Amino acid sequence: MSKNILITGSSGFVGSALYHYFENETMHHVFGTSRRSGSTTDEMGDITDPKFIRRLHAVLPHMDCVVHTAAMARTSDCEKNKERCRGINVDATVNLDNAFKSSKFIFFSTYAVYDGIHGDHTEGDCITVHDPANTYIATKITADQIMSTRRDGVVLRPSAMFGYDMEHKGNYFTQLLDKVQKGEVMKSPKDQFFNPVHVHYVCEIVGRIIDRDLRGVYNIGCPEAESKYGFNKEVMQKLDMPLSLLVGVEGDSDGIPRPDCQTIFSHKIQRDADYIIPSLDHMIDRLHKEYKRW
Ligand SMILES: NC(=O)c1ccc[n+]([C@@H]2O[C@H](COP(=O)([O-])OP(=O)(O)OC[C@H]3O[C@@H](n4cnc5c(N)ncnc54)[C@H](OP(=O)(O)O)[C@@H]3O)[C@@H](O)[C@H]2O)c1
């Protein structure tokens, strides 16, 4: 059955990928909102403004599902603008949730909410409430905890997402691409582990969640744990980029603390959505094809 889906943050990396996915690959009707105009933005406005949220609901009252990706998502921006970060990542999330109470609500949290000490986190693990590593993580934890209690809510905890996007909105891969194109060295942590996932598969999973009317908390990551350095090396080899531009480091070069072992298991979503998340190799092949095409 065709549904009405509202995507927040529709001009961003994940939001625009979701918008294109629902528009081109499903029967659903998709609407996008963000602060920037463009082909994926139908209603433009700032979600920290309660008047805008009221107007959004008045204009789009019959949304079956809200997919909330809008956030201050760059860790360094969050450290520089802590209050604003909380306003976007927590307060606006709560206001949107209240305005769209009768819709299903899919909230994009992050894999970084786990303490990152032992890794291999499953959805039942405690999330770091005391002493989060940085402001981005602290705000995501608060919103994650609130949204986890919602009756018809879904909280997604994806690992770092990547993909080639034509408009070059920053993501884990395009940060690397920018550096290589400028001939600059990419410093990449050898001691931070994760399960990077191509955004296309995240879109397919969100589609399944909506079609099967799933609810609850779900991790989303590739099956293999990889270091950030190891991932960049695999990508650079596949895309024939000079490996001399990749340098392995301990910890992040921007000085902002992050947990070391942020690996997750994604068995629950695969079982509930009847979906097999492909291998990291397969995802990097997809990235390679996109890269060659553009
Ligand atoms: N990217 C990853 O690897 C990753 C990993 C785990 C979780 N996540 C989560 O996934 C979600 C999407 O991430 P992303 O990489 O797509 O982020 P992004 O590219 O930075 O996009 C963020 C979107 O939010 C919008 N936005 C920010 N503040 C807003 C405001 N006050 N009012 C209205 N719109 C606002 C932005 O609009 P403008 O264009 O106007 O700025 C943009 O469309 C985020 O919640 C992030 O925390 C991301």
The ligand as an SDF file (V2000), in Angstrom:
LIG
                    3D

 48 52  0  0  0  0  0  0  0  0999 V2000
   26.5420   10.2540    8.1730 N   0  0  0  0  0  0  0  0  0  0  0  0
   26.8280    9.2660    9.0080 C   0  0  0  0  0  0  0  0  0  0  0  0
   27.8200    8.5420    8.8100 O   0  0  0  0  0  0  0  0  0  0  0  0
   25.9510    9.0320   10.2150 C   0  0  0  0  0  0  0  0  0  0  0  0
   26.2460    7.9470   11.0660 C   0  0  0  0  0  0  0  0  0  0  0  0
   25.3690    7.6650   12.1280 C   0  0  0  0  0  0  0  0  0  0  0  0
   24.2540    8.4560   12.3230 C   0  0  0  0  0  0  0  0  0  0  0  0
   24.0180    9.5340   11.5050 N   0  0  0  0  0  0  0  0  0  0  0  0
   22.8180   10.3370   11.7190 C   0  0  0  0  0  0  0  0  0  0  0  0
   22.0770   10.2610   10.5050 O   0  0  0  0  0  0  0  0  0  0  0  0
   21.3900   11.4930   10.2720 C   0  0  0  0  0  0  0  0  0  0  0  0
   21.7240   12.0410    8.8950 C   0  0  0  0  0  0  0  0  0  0  0  0
   23.1150   12.3210    8.8120 O   0  0  0  0  0  0  0  0  0  0  0  0
   23.7190   13.0450    7.5090 P   0  0  0  0  0  0  0  0  0  0  0  0
   25.0950   12.5580    7.3650 O   0  0  0  0  0  0  0  0  0  0  0  0
   22.7720   12.9360    6.3850 O   0  0  0  0  0  0  0  0  0  0  0  0
   23.7660   14.5730    7.9930 O   0  0  0  0  0  0  0  0  0  0  0  0
   23.8720   15.8940    7.0610 P   0  0  0  0  0  0  0  0  0  0  0  0
   24.3480   15.5330    5.6900 O   0  0  0  0  0  0  0  0  0  0  0  0
   24.6520   16.8930    7.8500 O   0  0  0  0  0  0  0  0  0  0  0  0
   22.3820   16.3830    6.9330 O   0  0  0  0  0  0  0  0  0  0  0  0
   21.7100   16.9840    7.9970 C   0  0  0  0  0  0  0  0  0  0  0  0
   20.3990   17.5280    7.4940 C   0  0  0  0  0  0  0  0  0  0  0  0
   19.7380   18.1470    8.6140 O   0  0  0  0  0  0  0  0  0  0  0  0
   19.2850   19.4190    8.2010 C   0  0  0  0  0  0  0  0  0  0  0  0
   19.2290   20.3450    9.3330 N   0  0  0  0  0  0  0  0  0  0  0  0
   20.2020   20.6110   10.2300 C   0  0  0  0  0  0  0  0  0  0  0  0
   19.7710   21.5160   11.0960 N   0  0  0  0  0  0  0  0  0  0  0  0
   18.5020   21.8390   10.7430 C   0  0  0  0  0  0  0  0  0  0  0  0
   17.5220   22.7380   11.2430 C   0  0  0  0  0  0  0  0  0  0  0  0
   17.7730   23.4880   12.3160 N   0  0  0  0  0  0  0  0  0  0  0  0
   16.3270   22.8050   10.6220 N   0  0  0  0  0  0  0  0  0  0  0  0
   16.0640   22.0440    9.5280 C   0  0  0  0  0  0  0  0  0  0  0  0
   16.9380   21.1750    9.0020 N   0  0  0  0  0  0  0  0  0  0  0  0
   18.1510   21.0840    9.6110 C   0  0  0  0  0  0  0  0  0  0  0  0
   20.3120   19.8820    7.2000 C   0  0  0  0  0  0  0  0  0  0  0  0
   19.7310   20.9420    6.4470 O   0  0  0  0  0  0  0  0  0  0  0  0
   20.6420   22.0780    5.7520 P   0  0  0  0  0  0  0  0  0  0  0  0
   20.9560   21.4860    4.4220 O   0  0  0  0  0  0  0  0  0  0  0  0
   19.7770   23.2340    5.6670 O   0  0  0  0  0  0  0  0  0  0  0  0
   21.8450   22.2840    6.6290 O   0  0  0  0  0  0  0  0  0  0  0  0
   20.5180   18.6060    6.4100 C   0  0  0  0  0  0  0  0  0  0  0  0
   19.4870   18.4490    5.4790 O   0  0  0  0  0  0  0  0  0  0  0  0
   21.7850   12.4100   11.4140 C   0  0  0  0  0  0  0  0  0  0  0  0
   20.7760   12.3590   12.3940 O   0  0  0  0  0  0  0  0  0  0  0  0
   23.0750   11.8030   11.9440 C   0  0  0  0  0  0  0  0  0  0  0  0
   23.2530   12.1090   13.3090 O   0  0  0  0  0  0  0  0  0  0  0  0
   24.8360    9.8300   10.4620 C   0  0  0  0  0  0  0  0  0  0  0  0
  1  2  1  0
  2  3  2  0
  2  4  1  0
  4  5  1  0
  4 48  2  0
  5  6  2  0
  6  7  1  0
  7  8  2  0
  8  9  1  0
  8 48  1  0
  9 10  1  0
  9 46  1  0
 10 11  1  0
 11 12  1  0
 11 44  1  0
 12 13  1  0
 13 14  1  0
 14 15  2  0
 14 16  1  0
 14 17  1  0
 17 18  1  0
 18 19  2  0
 18 20  1  0
 18 21  1  0
 21 22  1  0
 22 23  1  0
 23 24  1  0
 23 42  1  0
 24 25  1  0
 25 26  1  0
 25 36  1  0
 26 27  1  0
 26 35  1  0
 27 28  2  0
 28 29  1  0
 29 30  1  0
 29 35  2  0
 30 31  1  0
 30 32  2  0
 32 33  1  0
 33 34  2  0
 34 35  1  0
 36 37  1  0
 36 42  1  0
 37 38  1  0
 38 39  2  0
 38 40  1  0
 38 41  1  0
 42 43  1  0
 44 45  1  0
 44 46  1  0
 46 47  1  0
M  CHG  2   8   1  16  -1
M  END
$$$$
